[in-house]
Amino acid sequence: MSFKQGVTAIMAALVLAVPAWAQTTADSTLLEMREAFRRGQSAQLTQLLPRMHGHRLEPMAAYWEMRARLETARPEEIRATLDRHAGTYWEDRLRNDWLLQLGKARDWARFETERPLYRMNDDRQVRCYGLMLDAAARRLPAEDAAREVRQLWHAQPEVEDGCATAARALLDSGHLGKEVFWQRARLGMDAGKPAVAIQAVRLLNEDWAHQLEIIARDPGKFLDEKLTAVRPRTKEMVTLAVIRLASSDPETAARHMDRTRWKAQLTQEERSWVWGVIGRRAAQKLQADALTHFANGQDRFMHPEHLAWKARAGLRASAWGHVREAIAAMPDAMQQQPVWVYWRARATEVLKETDPIAAVARARQLYESIASTRGFYEQLALEALGRQVLVPPAPPPLTAEEVLAARSNPGLLRALDAMRLGLRSEGTREWNYTVGLHTPGGMNDRELLAAAAVACQQEIWDRCINTSKRTREAHDQAQRFPMPHRDAVVRRSREIGLDPAYVYGLIRQESRFVSDARSGVGASGLMQVMPATARWTARKIGLTDFQPQQITDRETNIQIGTAYLKFALDDFEGSLPLAAAAYNAGPGRSRAWRNGPVLPAEVWIENIPFEETRDYVKRVLSNTTNYAAVLTGQPQSLRSRLGTVGPRATTAAAINTELP
């Protein structure tokens, strides 16, 4: 028997272990329970649960049943459910939810009992509750707990209880200062989430929170009122008001900061933080005066995100000294990100201060530290060293034992069963938990490659790619850059004059080859085409009988998606970066962002105001380069696909104003 035949026999044996009629009945019950859970029908869930006894996905059903009545269930019932499904993702998911409930109820005795059993340990609120208790019990120095609570709380994007409660407790114990609460409020205002700011200030004083509610509604009015200067907590409130104003009108915010009374009243730290916000907003609007705003503050007092935008503004203005200074002021962990390692190397090369030979050597050392095929800046670093993108050597083949272990893994089997039933999000969560969190540190490289191989064979391409990407040393390019539907994609791309590698690079980023993928805004299929875009493109290419439901059909989606991509590429004069940005954010935005100086495309990409689009364009282009290496078997250059970006050439064809 061949290896492939042996694998097939193993899979058949696993499926046949349960009678087909019983499997079908339980599957139907599970889907019925899923709908009952969505509707909050607790009684129906309890009634249906016994029918799932012995089914592989019983732990999921039990989770739904208990989660629906978690607030009213007796602790003994919750504990029984956890014990019955011990070791599964759904046990730990239920424990996570219960820990959050216990924390909000301040039931610290039960919280302390359950916390050591919590395997995922990736919930910020649970972590904050635990740090607070560890500090109170002197299991952890309070100063260390306070430092971590501050980091976790400041990273939370929404209003939540866990870290806010821990912060207040550590304030009362004297281990956190009030400035941590005002800084949290600044982050909330800067992110356009005044509720976050109001919660932080309310923990200090209810009256101040009420005043902040008024400021959030009309910051300009607050700053213009004559009585502002004599109100309590003026400097903190002024700081928050200017931050709020800067989100919509950085120019007016800058004028307020130039007023003598605020210069005198605000501290250097407060002024620097506000100028960081104003500079960031101006940089995101691609305004030429962004660096002037940043220069009014001191880097050491600015938030890391402000420093990132100062560096981007410096790149856009070719002000390499500002780039170097901004990166040098970033936290160490941020400086180690490939994007900032690469730009620090470039700044070092360009400036060549004091010792040009040493500068070149230092830049080369920085490039070497990140150079690989993994991503955008890693590939640019390779090319800076005179090397090109190649297909890395494949790891040693998986053994039959390694594959069998993956195919027999209970968590992976449950995930596959869930996906088979159309429960993709549930299956994905169980899969991710199994490969990354079930054991400390997650699966090792060989286990990851075997799990990815299982997903690849089942054509669950998103898990194939994402699981293989987790490996630390082993690098299987065939798993990371698969080419499903190769005949259709390559044939269609060549028919209309597109590079198949570019199409594959875009599909990999858009949908991970999930044919029925649907985004939160309604984009569908392999190439994530919006309904209006699909209708317009269908008319343009002569699909007169196109119906909206056809967009998830693989062939139709590829036909329409590639046609639209070609229209975009033609409208942007063949620029891969501009067309990719247009595909993600719309052609209008891509046209607006190109106005200004002519820039190397990597500088232009780094200055895209939308984080999602900026990341998207980088990934599509690095994907494209990797796919080209796979498709051609030849060394490839990312830089050759970048070029420059600037205003539309006067000799270019007229803008396609119809392009949606």
Secondary structure, 3 states (H helix, E strand, C coil): CCHHHHHHHHHHHHHHCCCHHHHHHHHHHHHHHHHHHHHCCHHHHHHHHHHHCCCCCHHHHHHHHHHHCCCCCCHHHHHHHHHHCCCCHHHHHHHHHHHHHHHHCCCHHHHHHHHHHCCCCCCHHHHHHHHHHHHHCCCCCHHHHHHHHHHHHHHCCCCCCHHHHHHHHHHHCCCCCHHHHHHHHHHHHHCCCHHHHHHHHHCCCHHHHHHHHHHHHCHHHHHHCHHHHHCCCHHHHHHHHHHHHHCCCHHHHHHHHCCHHHHHHCCHHHHHHHHHHHHHHHHHCCCCCHHHHHHCCCHHHCCHHHHHHHHHHHHHCCCHHHHHHHHHHCCHHHHCCHHHHHHHHHHHHHHCCCCHHHHHHHHHHHHHHHCCCCCHHHHHHHHHCCCCECCCCCCCCCCHHHHHHHHCCHHHHHHHHHHHCCCHHHHHHHHHHHHHCCCCCCCCHHHHHHHHHHHHHCCCHHHHHHHHCCCCCCCCHHHHCCCCCHHHHHHHHHHCCCCHHHHHHHHHHHCCCCCCCECCCCCECCCCECHHHHHHHHHHCCCCCCCHHHHHCHHHHHHHHHHHHHHHHHHCCCCHHHHHHHHHHCHHHHHHHHCCCCEEHHHHHHCCCCHHHHHHHHHHHHHHHHHHHHHHCCCECCHHHCCEECCCCCCCCCCCCCCC
